[in-house]
Amino acid sequence: MFKRIREPSHQGLSIGDGDIHNVTGRMSEGLNVIVLVKQVPEIEKVRFDREKGRLDRGSAGAVVNPFDLHALETAVRIRESAGGKVTALSMGPKKAEESLRDVLARGADRAVLLTDARFAGADTLATSYTLSIAIQKLGAFDLIVCGEKTVDGDTAQVGPEVAEFLDIPHVAYVEEIREIWESGIVVRSKTGKHYLLVELEFPALITVTKDINTPRLPTLKDKLKSRKAAITAWGAQDLSEAGGTDFFGLSGSPTWVANVYAPHSGERKGQTIRGTPEVAARKIADILGSLIVPR
């Protein structure tokens, strides 16, 4: 389904911050692209609830996950070059509609929100499963584009897990799209100091880094238009025909957060350890042992 390829012989074929120049013709019906987005708290303003061991999401406003804006921009540029449509899919509370309206104002054609109390408490596996069921309900697609990660979870797991549930090829950390044609795509994936050029056959999934583009800002006209746009809402019952509801939310999550704590800030104090290497090592071990937080 996918393979590493050699450096293409053509030059300057890149999505970057410019248009996509390397589209092999404008597809007759265009490409059906799905973008996964999440509403997250403004991470610079959100407070941490030390008693409950979690983020106090009510302490700050909510925005579209910044990494997902790069995914959306990627999808919109693909549509502008190859034709087709862009569908934004999100899972969250009813108020996440606000973020989906922002996504519509930035270029998405359609928005779907998965919202139901039975979706609450989902870990990355249950979240990925629920999203994959919704994607199957949406119907045929060519490409799914996700942000590299979310600023509130920072796991980078959901995109690849969705691809595994759908049994489609996927590549993470994509920083450039080299070529697109009717049945596939060539991407450049960042791997530390090196990179891979990977050719994928559709349908496929990619997660993109913030280096792939600069997201556009919505115009006032598009903002006003998005306020009147219809947003499709699906609950657990709407997805029950395609998947088992026991795998949604907390009941479908094999992992959970047992405890979260924020380190107390304080002045750093230097300390000199004297003695033989053996004595110094024991003293350091005792100091580190006293700093361990019991679980």
GUKE-761081 format. One record per residue: residue number from 1; residue in three letters; x, y, z of N, C-alpha, C in turn. Coordinates in Angstrom, 3 decimals. Example, Ala and Ser with C-alpha at 12.3 -4.5 7.8 and 13.67 -1.06 7.14 Angstrom:
2
   tipa   fiba        n_x        n_y        n_z       ca_x       ca_y       ca_z        c_x        c_y        c_z
      1    Ala     13.190     -5.690      7.800     12.300     -4.500      7.800     13.200     -3.300      7.800
      2    Ser     12.850     -2.250      7.080     13.670     -1.060      7.140     12.900      0.030      7.870
This chain:
295
   tipa   fiba        n_x        n_y        n_z       ca_x       ca_y       ca_z        c_x        c_y        c_z
      1    Met      0.815     -1.207      0.000      0.000      0.000      0.000      0.854      1.265      0.000
      2    Phe      2.036      1.214      0.622      2.902      2.384      0.574      4.351      1.930      0.503
      3    Lys      5.199      2.813      0.049      6.602      2.463     -0.100      7.463      3.705     -0.030
      4    Arg      8.703      3.526      0.375      9.667      4.618      0.316     10.149      4.757     -1.122
      5    Ile     10.370      5.970     -1.542     10.801      6.194     -2.911     12.042      7.061     -2.926
      6    Arg     12.685      7.106     -4.045     13.853      7.960     -4.200     13.437      9.409     -4.367
      7    Glu     14.418     10.287     -4.220     14.166     11.713     -4.428     13.611     11.919     -5.834
      8    Pro     12.446     12.599     -5.974     11.885     12.817     -7.299     12.835     13.599     -8.189
      9    Ser     12.754     13.341     -9.482     13.630     14.037    -10.431     13.177     15.457    -10.670
     10    His     11.841     15.724    -10.471     11.345     17.076    -10.691     11.721     17.957     -9.509
     11    Gln     11.789     19.245     -9.739     12.195     20.173     -8.703     11.070     21.168     -8.425
     12    Gly     11.053     21.726     -7.203     10.115     22.765     -6.858      8.681     22.303     -6.722
     13    Leu      8.450     21.002     -6.546      7.099     20.491     -6.430      6.767     20.335     -4.957
     14    Ser      6.085     21.313     -4.407      5.933     21.348     -2.965      4.652     22.058     -2.580
     15    Ile      4.094     21.640     -1.442      2.918     22.345     -0.933      3.369     23.549     -0.125
     16    Gly      4.307     23.366      0.816      4.889     24.432      1.611      3.943     25.561      1.918
     17    Asp      4.414     26.794      1.759      3.576     27.958      1.963      3.076     28.518      0.651
     18    Gly      3.274     27.778     -0.431      2.758     28.213     -1.719      1.669     27.286     -2.194
     19    Asp      1.240     27.457     -3.439      0.216     26.590     -3.999      0.808     25.220     -4.303
     20    Ile     -0.068     24.239     -4.488      0.381     22.908     -4.888      0.557     22.928     -6.396
     21    His      1.789     22.787     -6.857      2.083     22.865     -8.283      2.111     21.504     -8.953
     22    Asn      2.227     20.446     -8.161      2.475     19.129     -8.725      1.245     18.237     -8.712
     23    Val      0.101     18.811     -9.073     -1.109     18.019     -9.203     -1.200     17.524    -10.634
     24    Thr     -1.320     16.213    -10.785     -1.415     15.617    -12.120     -2.841     15.775    -12.626
     25    Gly     -3.112     16.931    -13.177     -4.440     17.205    -13.710     -5.451     17.471    -12.610
     26    Arg     -6.508     18.178    -12.922     -7.576     18.402    -11.960     -8.539     17.228    -12.064
     27    Met     -8.657     16.457    -10.991     -9.446     15.251    -11.010    -10.888     15.562    -11.417
     28    Ser    -11.520     14.628    -12.133    -12.865     14.863    -12.643    -13.848     15.201    -11.531
     29    Glu    -13.758     14.491    -10.415    -14.653     14.757     -9.293    -13.908     15.323     -8.096
     30    Gly    -12.620     15.532     -8.242    -11.837     16.051     -7.133    -11.589     14.994     -6.073
     31    Leu    -10.968     15.407     -4.986    -10.637     14.500     -3.888    -11.538     14.772     -2.696
     32    Asn    -11.964     13.719     -2.047    -12.782     13.825     -0.835    -11.831     13.745      0.354
     33    Val    -11.606     14.877      0.999    -10.634     14.962      2.092    -11.365     15.186      3.413
     34    Ile    -10.984     14.424      4.433    -11.543     14.572      5.779    -10.447     15.111      6.696
     35    Val    -10.783     16.112      7.486     -9.841     16.690      8.447    -10.359     16.432      9.856
     36    Leu     -9.529     15.870     10.716     -9.902     15.656     12.105     -9.455     16.856     12.927
     37    Val    -10.387     17.442     13.654    -10.071     18.627     14.456    -10.587     18.435     15.877
     38    Lys    -10.002     19.155     16.797    -10.407     19.069     18.201    -10.442     20.455     18.811
     39    Gln    -11.447     20.693     19.649    -11.488     21.933     20.412    -10.683     21.740     21.690
     40    Val     -9.771     22.666     21.973     -8.905     22.570     23.148     -8.934     23.894     23.908
     41    Pro     -8.570     23.896     25.185     -8.501     25.158     25.926     -7.302     25.979     25.469
     42    Glu     -7.402     27.286     25.631     -6.257     28.149     25.335     -5.162     27.804     26.337
     43    Ile     -4.166     27.106     25.877     -3.209     26.462     26.777     -2.391     27.471     27.574
     44    Glu     -2.219     28.694     27.040     -1.443     29.706     27.767     -2.231     30.285     28.935
     45    Lys     -3.567     30.159     28.899     -4.406     30.777     29.917     -5.045     29.778     30.876
     46    Val     -5.114     28.513     30.503     -5.820     27.526     31.317     -5.097     27.285     32.640
     47    Arg     -5.881     27.068     33.705     -5.317     26.796     35.028     -5.376     25.301     35.332
     48    Phe     -4.546     24.880     36.256     -4.499     23.476     36.656     -5.168     23.324     38.013
     49    Asp     -6.127     22.407     38.107     -6.824     22.128     39.358     -6.022     21.088     40.133
     50    Arg     -5.294     21.539     41.156     -4.414     20.628     41.885     -5.203     19.602     42.689
     51    Glu     -6.371     19.960     43.199     -7.156     19.033     44.009     -7.694     17.871     43.168
     52    Lys     -8.188     18.195     41.957     -8.762     17.163     41.091     -7.717     16.539     40.169
     53    Gly     -6.531     17.160     40.088     -5.462     16.610     39.259     -5.759     16.667     37.781
     54    Arg     -6.358     17.764     37.311     -6.669     17.889     35.886     -6.763     19.351     35.495
     55    Leu     -6.798     19.589     34.176     -6.947     20.953     33.683     -8.332     21.479     34.016
     56    Asp     -8.399     22.723     34.445     -9.679     23.387     34.662    -10.069     24.041     33.344
     57    Arg    -10.797     23.285     32.511    -11.108     23.753     31.165    -12.015     24.971     31.165
     58    Gly    -12.703     25.208     32.272    -13.562     26.379     32.350    -12.808     27.657     32.668
     59    Ser    -11.514     27.541     32.959    -10.728     28.715     33.336    -10.187     29.488     32.144
     60    Ala    -10.390     28.972     30.943     -9.866     29.635     29.742    -10.820     29.393     28.585
     61    Gly    -10.682     30.206     27.567    -11.498     30.044     26.377    -11.110     28.801     25.600
     62    Ala    -11.927     28.440     24.623    -11.671     27.258     23.803    -11.362     27.674     22.374
     63    Val    -10.429     26.959     21.745    -10.003     27.257     20.378     -9.799     25.952     19.615
     64    Val     -9.627     26.070     18.327     -9.254     24.902     17.523     -7.807     24.545     17.852
     65    Asn     -7.548     23.273     18.054     -6.177     22.839     18.303     -5.248     23.419     17.238
     66    Pro     -4.201     24.169     17.633     -3.340     24.840     16.650     -2.764     23.928     15.581
     67    Phe     -2.399     22.704     15.925     -1.845     21.775     14.943     -2.896     21.386     13.893
     68    Asp     -4.163     21.357     14.318     -5.237     20.996     13.386     -5.476     22.078     12.344
     69    Leu     -5.125     23.314     12.665     -5.265     24.391     11.678     -4.327     24.164     10.494
     70    His     -3.158     23.589     10.754     -2.233     23.255      9.665     -2.788     22.107      8.829
     71    Ala     -3.474     21.161      9.487     -4.114     20.064      8.751     -5.229     20.606      7.866
     72    Leu     -6.022     21.528      8.414     -7.110     22.123      7.637     -6.571     22.893      6.439
     73    Glu     -5.533     23.672      6.658     -4.941     24.449      5.558     -4.427     23.515      4.469
     74    Thr     -3.828     22.405      4.872     -3.357     21.420      3.898     -4.509     20.891      3.058
     75    Ala     -5.606     20.539      3.718     -6.766     19.996      3.015     -7.379     21.022      2.069
     76    Val     -7.483     22.262      2.509     -8.085     23.311      1.675     -7.223     23.575      0.442
     77    Arg     -5.909     23.555      0.611     -5.024     23.778     -0.543     -5.116     22.623     -1.540
     78    Ile     -5.289     21.417     -1.024     -5.471     20.274     -1.924     -6.750     20.459     -2.732
     79    Arg     -7.822     20.866     -2.056     -9.078     21.082     -2.772     -8.948     22.200     -3.798
     80    Glu     -8.243     23.265     -3.453     -8.082     24.384     -4.379     -7.305     23.983     -5.626
     81    Ser     -6.408     23.021     -5.473     -5.587     22.598     -6.607     -6.186     21.430     -7.378
     82    Ala     -6.825     20.507     -6.664     -7.303     19.282     -7.309     -8.811     19.189     -7.398
     83    Gly     -9.521     20.119     -6.766    -10.967     20.024     -6.714    -11.404     19.086     -5.610
     84    Gly    -12.728     18.988     -5.398    -13.243     18.089     -4.386    -13.902     18.820     -3.245
     85    Lys    -13.895     18.204     -2.059    -14.518     18.825     -0.890    -13.745     18.458      0.366
     86    Val    -13.911     19.307      1.392    -13.234     19.108      2.672    -14.292     18.997      3.762
     87    Thr    -14.269     17.880      4.488    -15.191     17.659      5.604    -14.404     17.667      6.900
     88    Ala    -14.824     18.507      7.843    -14.184     18.563      9.160    -14.971     17.689     10.130
     89    Leu    -14.266     16.840     10.858    -14.893     15.923     11.817    -14.275     16.135     13.187
     90    Ser    -15.143     16.301     14.201    -14.660     16.547     15.559    -15.507     15.769     16.549
     91    Met    -14.931     15.485     17.712    -15.662     14.850     18.804    -15.497     15.711     20.041
     92    Gly    -16.625     16.036     20.696    -16.543     16.883     21.866    -17.914     17.318     22.337
     93    Pro    -17.967     18.221     23.312    -19.255     18.709     23.807    -19.939     19.600     22.774
     94    Lys    -21.186     19.951     23.054    -21.971     20.757     22.127    -21.276     22.075     21.797
     95    Lys    -20.571     22.639     22.765    -19.930     23.941     22.550    -18.787     23.866     21.532
     96    Ala    -18.372     22.651     21.166    -17.326     22.507     20.149    -17.804     22.985     18.787
     97    Glu    -19.113     23.227     18.653    -19.633     23.791     17.415    -18.968     25.138     17.107
     98    Glu    -18.598     25.876     18.155    -17.948     27.174     17.958    -16.650     27.008     17.167
     99    Ser    -15.882     26.007     17.537    -14.621     25.766     16.830    -14.870     25.273     15.414
    100    Leu    -15.911     24.468     15.222    -16.219     23.992     13.879    -16.673     25.142     12.978
    101    Arg    -17.305     26.153     13.541    -17.673     27.319     12.729    -16.417     28.085     12.299
    102    Asp    -15.420     28.103     13.161    -14.141     28.705     12.791    -13.509     27.919     11.653
    103    Val    -13.611     26.588     11.723    -13.069     25.717     10.679    -13.792     25.954      9.348
    104    Leu    -15.105     26.122      9.402    -15.872     26.411      8.186    -15.461     27.763      7.597
    105    Ala    -15.230     28.724      8.466    -14.817     30.051      7.994    -13.439     30.013      7.346
    106    Arg    -12.629     29.030      7.716    -11.279     28.911      7.168    -11.221     28.029      5.916
    107    Gly    -12.374     27.529      5.470    -12.356     26.829      4.186    -12.995     25.465      4.103
    108    Ala    -13.369     24.853      5.228    -14.014     23.543      5.166    -15.394     23.677      4.525
    109    Asp    -15.826     22.653      3.810    -17.128     22.669      3.144    -18.244     22.153      4.043
    110    Arg    -17.908     21.248      4.935    -18.908     20.626      5.797    -18.285     20.329      7.153
    111    Ala    -19.105     20.346      8.212    -18.608     20.047      9.549    -19.530     19.057     10.229
    112    Val    -18.937     18.062     10.885    -19.688     17.039     11.608    -19.146     16.963     13.033
    113    Leu    -20.044     17.026     14.018    -19.651     16.959     15.421    -20.216     15.699     16.058
    114    Leu    -19.346     14.905     16.675    -19.760     13.735     17.445    -19.916     14.180     18.891
    115    Thr    -21.134     14.219     19.374    -21.362     14.724     20.726    -22.417     13.880     21.428
    116    Asp    -22.014     13.311     22.562    -22.894     12.424     23.323    -22.213     12.159     24.667
    117    Ala    -22.992     12.088     25.712    -22.425     11.802     27.035    -21.702     10.462     27.041
    118    Arg    -22.125      9.544     26.169    -21.487      8.227     26.116    -20.100      8.270     25.475
    119    Phe    -19.738      9.395     24.864    -18.396      9.551     24.301    -17.404     10.079     25.348
    120    Ala    -17.924     10.560     26.484    -17.069     11.196     27.490    -16.104     10.209     28.127
    121    Gly    -14.952     10.719     28.525    -13.954      9.904     29.222    -13.143      9.006     28.324
    122    Ala    -13.240      9.207     27.013    -12.528      8.340     26.071    -11.025      8.581     26.103
    123    Asp    -10.246      7.506     26.092     -8.803      7.645     25.915     -8.516      7.697     24.416
    124    Thr     -7.256      7.660     24.022     -6.938      7.794     22.600     -7.490      6.635     21.778
    125    Leu     -7.530      5.427     22.354     -8.020      4.274     21.603     -9.526      4.382     21.354
    126    Ala    -10.293      4.710     22.407    -11.739      4.853     22.249    -12.073      6.046     21.353
    127    Thr    -11.304      7.117     21.472    -11.513      8.279     20.604    -11.278      7.899     19.148
    128    Ser    -10.192      7.202     18.881     -9.856      6.798     17.516    -10.910      5.858     16.952
    129    Tyr    -11.392      4.941     17.787    -12.420      4.001     17.343    -13.693      4.756     16.954
    130    Thr    -14.116      5.686     17.802    -15.344      6.450     17.536    -15.213      7.268     16.262
    131    Leu    -14.072      7.927     16.089    -13.848      8.711     14.876    -13.849      7.823     13.634
    132    Ser    -13.261      6.634     13.752    -13.204      5.730     12.593    -14.600      5.248     12.195
    133    Ile    -15.467      5.032     13.195    -16.842      4.627     12.901    -17.578      5.753     12.189
    134    Ala    -17.356      6.989     12.648    -17.997      8.140     12.010    -17.507      8.313     10.572
    135    Ile    -16.225      8.062     10.336    -15.673      8.172      8.981    -16.314      7.132      8.065
    136    Gln    -16.518      5.932      8.579    -17.198      4.919      7.777    -18.631      5.343      7.446
    137    Lys    -19.292      6.002      8.390    -20.650      6.489      8.166    -20.656      7.610      7.117
    138    Leu    -19.598      8.412      7.074    -19.510      9.486      6.085    -19.436      8.938      4.662
    139    Gly    -18.866      7.759      4.515    -18.785      7.148      3.190    -17.392      7.218      2.596
    140    Ala    -17.314      7.024      1.295    -16.017      6.938      0.613    -15.225      8.230      0.763
    141    Phe    -13.909      8.091      0.917    -13.008      9.240      1.025    -11.685      8.877      0.370
    142    Asp    -10.892      9.901      0.103     -9.563      9.680     -0.476     -8.458      9.849      0.558
    143    Leu     -8.549     10.928      1.339     -7.445     11.261      2.248     -7.992     11.821      3.548
    144    Ile     -7.375     11.406      4.662     -7.650     11.987      5.983     -6.398     12.750      6.408
    145    Val     -6.580     13.991      6.838     -5.461     14.819      7.283     -5.673     15.180      8.745
    146    Cys     -4.662     14.951      9.564     -4.724     15.250     10.998     -3.551     16.141     11.383
    147    Gly     -3.725     16.883     12.456     -2.594     17.597     13.023     -1.644     16.609     13.679
    148    Glu     -0.422     17.026     13.856      0.600     16.143     14.455      0.164     15.630     15.827
    149    Lys     -0.439     16.507     16.637     -0.841     16.162     18.000     -1.765     17.259     18.509
    150    Thr     -2.269     17.109     19.730     -3.066     18.166     20.345     -2.278     18.777     21.500
    151    Val     -2.541     20.040     21.782     -1.768     20.716     22.826     -2.212     20.314     24.225
    152    Asp     -3.424     19.724     24.351     -3.874     19.321     25.683     -3.541     17.866     25.994
    153    Gly     -3.316     17.046     24.967     -2.978     15.646     25.202     -1.542     15.308     24.865
    154    Asp     -1.052     15.850     23.746      0.349     15.709     23.349      0.768     14.261     23.122
    155    Thr     -0.173     13.390     22.687      0.185     11.983     22.494      0.566     11.648     21.056
    156    Ala     -0.020     12.351     20.073      0.208     12.071     18.641     -0.234     10.655     18.270
    157    Gln     -1.214     10.115     18.991     -1.645      8.728     18.771     -2.919      8.602     17.945
    158    Val     -3.816      9.573     18.033     -5.152      9.412     17.454     -5.119      9.209     15.943
    159    Gly     -4.351     10.020     15.226     -4.294      9.883     13.772     -3.903      8.483     13.326
    160    Pro     -2.733      7.988     13.738     -2.328      6.634     13.346     -3.303      5.554     13.816
    161    Glu     -3.914      5.729     14.994     -4.860      4.719     15.474     -6.124      4.694     14.610
    162    Val     -6.581      5.854     14.169     -7.728      5.910     13.264     -7.410      5.133     11.985
    163    Ala     -6.207      5.347     11.454     -5.800      4.643     10.236     -5.783      3.136     10.451
    164    Glu     -5.343      2.702     11.610     -5.304      1.264     11.893     -6.712      0.682     11.968
    165    Phe     -7.633      1.415     12.595     -9.017      0.933     12.660     -9.629      0.848     11.264
    166    Leu     -9.258      1.777     10.378     -9.802      1.784      9.019     -9.018      0.880      8.076
    167    Asp     -7.886      0.356      8.566     -7.019     -0.519      7.774     -6.549      0.175      6.489
    168    Ile     -6.033      1.389      6.658     -5.502      2.148      5.526     -4.057      2.561      5.834
    169    Pro     -3.239      2.811      4.814     -1.850      3.240      5.054     -1.805      4.638      5.648
    170    His     -0.777      4.906      6.418     -0.662      6.236      7.035      0.797      6.604      7.216
    171    Val      1.060      7.913      7.232      2.397      8.451      7.482      2.264      9.627      8.450
    172    Ala      3.081      9.652      9.474      3.047     10.727     10.460      4.150     11.744     10.194
    173    Tyr      4.013     12.908     10.814      5.016     13.982     10.775      5.336     14.437      9.349
    174    Val      4.302     14.587      8.551      4.488     15.056      7.174      4.735     16.562      7.189
    175    Glu      5.820     16.999      6.559      6.142     18.421      6.511      6.062     18.991      5.097
    176    Glu      5.754     18.142      4.123      5.648     18.624      2.749      4.911     17.592      1.901
    177    Ile      4.061     18.092      1.012      3.422     17.226      0.023      4.115     17.458     -1.302
    178    Arg      4.689     16.392     -1.879      5.484     16.519     -3.093      4.651     16.352     -4.363
    179    Glu      3.679     15.446     -4.309      2.933     15.159     -5.530      1.576     14.563     -5.179
    180    Ile      0.561     14.907     -5.967     -0.781     14.359     -5.784     -1.318     13.960     -7.146
    181    Trp     -1.923     12.794     -7.217     -2.610     12.413     -8.441     -3.902     11.700     -8.039
    182    Glu     -4.637     11.202     -9.005     -5.980     10.698     -8.734     -6.005      9.531     -7.773
    183    Ser     -4.947      8.744     -7.727     -4.977      7.547     -6.886     -3.938      7.530     -5.775
    184    Gly     -3.206      8.626     -5.600     -2.190      8.601     -4.557     -1.516      9.932     -4.309
    185    Ile     -0.536      9.890     -3.407      0.144     11.102     -2.951      1.572     10.749     -2.547
    186    Val      2.486     11.688     -2.726      3.863     11.536     -2.261      4.124     12.608     -1.213
    187    Val      4.600     12.193     -0.043      4.822     13.128      1.054      6.242     13.004      1.585
    188    Arg      6.672     14.063      2.210      7.976     14.072      2.882      7.714     14.058      4.387
    189    Ser      8.228     13.041      5.058      7.999     12.858      6.483      9.284     13.120      7.268
    190    Lys      9.164     13.924      8.291     10.318     14.277      9.127     10.612     13.158     10.109
    191    Thr     11.858     12.703     10.127     12.268     11.643     11.053     13.563     12.061     11.738
    192    Gly     13.439     12.967     12.701     14.639     13.444     13.393     15.500     14.282     12.478
    193    Lys     16.761     13.886     12.297     17.684     14.627     11.438     17.495     14.269      9.965
    194    His     16.718     13.251      9.678     16.544     12.779      8.308     15.075     12.894      7.897
    195    Tyr     14.768     12.476      6.691     13.386     12.459      6.243     13.171     11.295      5.287
    196    Leu     11.913     10.940      5.126     11.518      9.888      4.199     10.586     10.472      3.148
    197    Leu     10.750     10.048      1.923      9.765     10.331      0.887      8.923      9.074      0.746
    198    Val      7.620      9.215      0.952      6.738      8.051      0.970      5.610      8.237     -0.032
    199    Glu      5.362      7.212     -0.799      4.251      7.209     -1.744      3.103      6.388     -1.151
    200    Leu      1.926      7.001     -1.088      0.753      6.353     -0.510     -0.345      6.235     -1.550
    201    Glu     -1.020      5.097     -1.565     -2.195      4.935     -2.408     -3.436      5.313     -1.602
    202    Phe     -4.392      5.975     -2.242     -5.639      6.316     -1.576     -6.509      5.070     -1.421
    203    Pro     -7.322      5.002     -0.369     -7.451      5.967      0.719     -6.273      5.858      1.688
    204    Ala     -5.929      6.993      2.306     -4.775      7.036      3.190     -4.977      8.120      4.239
    205    Leu     -4.076      8.142      5.213     -4.116      9.144      6.287     -2.722      9.695      6.503
    206    Ile     -2.632     11.005      6.720     -1.362     11.637      7.082     -1.572     12.554      8.281
    207    Thr     -0.542     12.684      9.107     -0.540     13.721     10.133      0.550     14.716      9.756
    208    Val      0.253     16.002      9.905      1.165     17.035      9.419      1.734     17.852     10.568
    209    Thr      2.941     18.345     10.369      3.584     19.207     11.362      3.252     20.662     11.062
    210    Lys      3.623     21.523     11.979      3.358     22.950     11.797      4.252     23.566     10.727
    211    Asp      5.263     22.836     10.268      6.179     23.364      9.255      5.615     23.252      7.843
    212    Ile      4.488     22.580      7.671      3.975     22.334      6.324      3.385     23.585      5.692
    213    Asn      2.855     24.514      6.481      2.245     25.716      5.917      1.976     26.748      7.003
    214    Thr      1.436     27.873      6.590      0.948     28.902      7.506     -0.561     29.001      7.324
    215    Pro     -1.349     28.651      8.329     -2.806     28.672      8.178     -3.324     30.072      7.834
    216    Arg     -4.293     30.122      6.947     -4.903     31.395      6.567     -5.817     31.897      7.674
    217    Leu     -6.066     33.190      7.680     -7.019     33.779      8.603     -8.363     33.915      7.907
    218    Pro     -9.452     33.678      8.608    -10.766     33.788      7.978    -11.128     35.252      7.730
    219    Thr    -11.819     35.521      6.639    -12.294     36.871      6.347    -13.579     37.127      7.130
    220    Leu    -13.937     38.394      7.255    -15.173     38.745      7.954    -16.373     38.127      7.235
    221    Lys    -16.342     38.139      5.921    -17.430     37.566      5.133    -17.591     36.083      5.431
    222    Asp    -16.467     35.370      5.500    -16.526     33.928      5.772    -16.972     33.648      7.206
    223    Lys    -16.570     34.509      8.143    -17.016     34.341      9.527    -18.527     34.478      9.639
    224    Leu    -19.074     35.492      8.968    -20.520     35.711      8.997    -21.259     34.558      8.333
    225    Lys    -20.683     34.055      7.249    -21.297     32.942      6.534    -21.308     31.683      7.394
    226    Ser    -20.235     31.466      8.150    -20.133     30.250      8.959    -21.141     30.234     10.109
    227    Arg    -21.583     31.422     10.556    -22.556     31.490     11.641    -23.898     30.894     11.232
    228    Lys    -24.190     30.955      9.938    -25.469     30.449      9.435    -25.363     29.011      8.918
    229    Ala    -24.148     28.489      8.861    -23.942     27.156      8.296    -24.504     26.070      9.214
    230    Ala    -25.025     25.016      8.626    -25.547     23.878      9.386    -24.396     22.947      9.768
    231    Ile    -24.393     22.513     11.013    -23.390     21.560     11.484    -24.103     20.260     11.848
    232    Thr    -23.673     19.175     11.235    -24.276     17.872     11.495    -23.810     17.349     12.852
    233    Ala    -24.753     16.908     13.682    -24.419     16.351     14.995    -24.845     14.891     15.048
    234    Trp    -23.905     14.022     15.433    -24.190     12.597     15.580    -23.904     12.164     17.000
    235    Gly    -24.794     11.340     17.542    -24.590     10.764     18.860    -24.241      9.288     18.757
    236    Ala    -24.162      8.633     19.902    -23.787      7.220     19.927    -24.788      6.365     19.150
    237    Gln    -26.070      6.702     19.244    -27.084      5.930     18.544    -26.919      6.015     17.034
    238    Asp    -26.490      7.192     16.546    -26.290      7.377     15.101    -25.158      6.505     14.581
    239    Leu    -24.216      6.164     15.459    -23.059      5.364     15.041    -23.220      3.883     15.368
    240    Ser    -24.302      3.533     16.057    -24.449      2.167     16.558    -24.543      1.117     15.447
    241    Glu    -25.051      1.511     14.284    -25.178      0.539     13.198    -23.819      0.134     12.636
    242    Ala    -22.841      1.035     12.758    -21.518      0.768     12.190    -20.529      0.211     13.207
    243    Gly    -20.821      0.360     14.501    -19.873     -0.107     15.505    -20.535     -0.354     16.843
    244    Gly    -19.824     -1.060     17.708    -20.360     -1.380     19.028    -20.241     -0.215     19.982
    245    Thr    -21.344      0.149     20.637    -21.335      1.291     21.556    -20.543      1.005     22.827
    246    Asp    -20.260     -0.267     23.112    -19.471     -0.600     24.304    -18.034     -0.117     24.190
    247    Phe    -17.617      0.222     22.971    -16.243      0.670     22.765    -16.136      2.193     22.733
    248    Phe    -17.242      2.884     23.025    -17.232      4.340     23.088    -16.886      4.797     24.512
    249    Gly    -16.335      5.997     24.611    -16.171      6.645     25.904    -15.333      5.889     26.905
    250    Leu    -15.663      6.120     28.186    -14.887      5.524     29.276    -14.959      4.010     29.270
    251    Ser    -16.134      3.454     28.928    -16.288      1.998     28.936    -15.440      1.322     27.871
    252    Gly    -15.097      2.057     26.817    -14.268      1.493     25.759    -12.801      1.856     25.872
    253    Ser    -12.419      2.439     27.001    -11.039      2.915     27.200    -10.249      1.976     28.096
    254    Pro     -9.254      1.289     27.553     -8.438      0.398     28.372     -7.451      1.149     29.263
    255    Thr     -7.270      2.442     29.035     -6.357      3.235     29.865     -7.106      4.430     30.438
    256    Trp     -6.608      4.936     31.534     -7.177      6.138     32.131     -6.083      6.838     32.930
    257    Val     -6.325      8.088     33.245     -5.347      8.878     34.003     -5.593      8.654     35.490
    258    Ala     -4.642      8.034     36.168     -4.786      7.762     37.594     -4.507      9.000     38.433
    259    Asn     -3.534      9.788     38.019     -3.182     10.972     38.800     -2.355     11.919     37.938
    260    Val     -2.631     13.190     38.079     -1.848     14.213     37.391     -1.500     15.279     38.421
    261    Tyr     -0.268     15.721     38.414      0.109     16.779     39.351      1.057     17.747     38.659
    262    Ala      1.011     18.964     39.116      1.896     20.004     38.593      2.991     20.256     39.614
    263    Pro      4.239     20.270     39.197      5.323     20.528     40.150      5.219     21.935     40.727
    264    His      5.478     22.050     42.019      5.454     23.359     42.655      6.695     24.141     42.237
    265    Ser      6.457     25.382     41.881      7.589     26.216     41.480      8.332     26.723     42.714
    266    Gly      9.601     26.894     42.599     10.416     27.396     43.696     11.807     27.715     43.204
    267    Glu     12.557     28.385     44.017     13.914     28.744     43.621     14.804     27.500     43.602
    268    Arg     15.633     27.435     42.596     16.571     26.322     42.502     17.757     26.600     43.419
    269    Lys     18.140     25.600     44.185     19.252     25.762     45.122     20.366     24.777     44.771
    270    Gly     21.549     25.298     44.677     22.696     24.447     44.397     23.197     23.746     45.651
    271    Gln     23.770     22.579     45.484     24.300     21.826     46.618     25.563     21.093     46.180
    272    Thr     26.580     21.168     46.979     27.842     20.502     46.673     27.938     19.193     47.451
    273    Ile     28.216     18.117     46.749     28.357     16.798     47.371     29.842     16.466     47.447
    274    Arg     30.302     16.215     48.631     31.723     15.917     48.819     31.912     14.478     49.287
    275    Gly     33.111     13.967     49.081     33.425     12.619     49.520     33.930     11.776     48.371
    276    Thr     34.158     10.510     48.654     34.614      9.590     47.611     33.469      9.368     46.622
    277    Pro     33.762      8.828     45.439     32.681      8.562     44.478     31.571      7.699     45.063
    278    Glu     31.942      6.690     45.885     30.935      5.816     46.465     30.057      6.568     47.458
    279    Val     30.678      7.402     48.308     29.921      8.179     49.295     29.029      9.205     48.600
    280    Ala     29.578      9.886     47.589     28.807     10.892     46.851     27.608     10.266     46.155
    281    Ala     27.823      9.057     45.586     26.730      8.381     44.886     25.604      8.037     45.847
    282    Arg     25.941      7.572     47.071     24.912      7.239     48.050     24.141      8.485     48.480
    283    Lys     24.865      9.590     48.671     24.210     10.832     49.069     23.243     11.326     47.982
    284    Ile     23.680     11.238     46.735     22.818     11.673     45.617     21.587     10.785     45.519
    285    Ala     21.781      9.478     45.711     20.646      8.548     45.648     19.636      8.851     46.753
    286    Asp     20.136      9.183     47.961     19.242      9.523     49.072     18.449     10.792     48.776
    287    Ile     19.128     11.792     48.175     18.452     13.047     47.850     17.367     12.821     46.806
    288    Leu     17.711     12.067     45.757     16.716     11.794     44.711     15.549     10.972     45.262
    289    Gly     15.840     10.032     46.162     14.774      9.236     46.744     13.789     10.059     47.542
    290    Ser     14.273     11.105     48.168     13.394     11.949     48.979     12.494     12.824     48.108
    291    Leu     12.841     12.951     46.829     12.055     13.804     45.927     10.980     13.055     45.171
    292    Ile     10.991     11.718     45.245     10.004     10.921     44.517      8.615     11.123     45.098
    293    Val      7.659     11.423     44.238      6.274     11.621     44.658      5.560     10.285     44.681
    294    Pro      5.041      9.848     45.822      4.348      8.549     45.876      3.067      8.586     45.047
    295    Arg      2.730      7.442     44.435      1.508      7.342     43.623      0.404      6.604     44.373
